[in-house]
Amino acid sequence: MKERAEKNIPIVLPIGSIEGHGAHLPISTDTMIACRVSDELAERKGWTSLPPITYTIAVPARIGNVNVSQETFGCYLKEILQHFIDFGQKRFILILGHGGPDMKNAIGTASRTLCEGGSVSISAFHVLRVLEDLRLVDQGLDRHAGEWETSLMLLMHSDLVGDVEIYGTPEEVKKYSIVGDPKKASEKKGGQYLESVLKKIERDIGTSEPHGFCSNWQ
């Protein structure tokens, strides 16, 4: 791996969460999506995909939402990246399956600190924001455990997707904090979402600055 760092081959790091996704998706949905995007991107480009950061910042509204503080997550991320920097790694791609303002602030603070020396480059991509930039998803209507996330899970792990017909009324959808309509999901849509995200990230990385921090959250 040190030889790959010396050649400045990027490291791709998926970041997810442990968070409830209705009654039909697993609590590791965000992490699974980030991992699939990271692994596919690394395979296509000949880069290195790392195991994910799974426990991050989640609203602790229920037992399935495991929350760590912004400070703790930011320090943890910074120390992971610093380890690789110490061995000569200069280029990092962060793939986010989970968002929110605290995640954005923690990642931005850690990344900007690491890039201060001028030799390190960190790019962060939030999957939902990529889809929104492509006008494939409106997160005001489909943000959490709805059509896009369920479609990607049907593509990746259909055996882990439960029966969406349990949501018989809007009240039941609201009960599980779902924003979107999982009944509209399909494996085909999942494939289209994945391919679109990968192509957009590849294009954006190709035009990004060689040093410093950039994010599609900006």
PyMOL commands that set and color helices and strands:
alter all, ss='L'
color gray80, all
select helices_A, chain A and resi 2-6+29-45+70-86+101-114+127-133+147-160+164-166+170-175+182-184+187-207
alter helices_A, ss='H'
color red, helices_A
select strands_A, chain A and resi 11-15+48-49+91-96+121-126+212-215
alter strands_A, ss='S'
color yellow, strands_A
deselect
rebuild
show_as cartoon
